[in-house]
Amino acid sequence: MKKIFFLLLAFAAVAFAAETNNLVEQEAMNTWIKAFSVLAAGLGLGVAALGGAIGMGSTAAATIAGTARNPGLAGKLMTTMFIALAMIEAQVIYALVIALIALYANPFIKFIPAAS
């Protein structure tokens, strides 16, 4: 996993570090930044969804186990579970918002130097 991370980091360094006055090269840098933004959005949202699914599964399993041990607390456990599920889902929605910002309102595009 570390190798993949460092490989992506090296590619990002190439995309962000180059400076040029050539319009063709600027468009190439713009394309690289957009491509890495799509990759980061997809991977980030995938990891967030995976983490959210694992967290929701653990929450549901714990609630079912608690209800099986003490059926009298089923109402309180269900209420607590729904609050926990909402908080878990909120984290996934935050990742979605960040991914959409990276895709459509990319803050890194403005750092490409203008042709002179």
C-alpha positions, 0 to 999 in steps of 0.5 A: 500500500505504501508503494502505491501511495508513494507512486501516486505522490510522485505522479502528483509532484510531476503534475504540480511542480512543472512550470512552463510558458508554453500553452500546450504544456499548460493544457497538459498540466491542466489535464494531469491535474484534472485526471488526478482529481478524478482519481482522488475523488473516486478513491476517496469516496470509495474508501469513505463508503467502505468505512461507512459500510463497515461502521454501519454493519458493526453498529447494527450487529452491536444493536442486535446483540444488545437487544438479544441480551436485554430485550427491554432496552430495544427501544433505547438501543434502536434510538442510539443506533439510528443516531450513530448511523446518521453520524456515520452517513454524515462522514460519507456525505462530507467525503462526497462533497469534497470529491465534488469540489475536487471534480467541479470547482478544482482549487488547484487549477488556479495554480497553473501559471498563465502564458506570457 
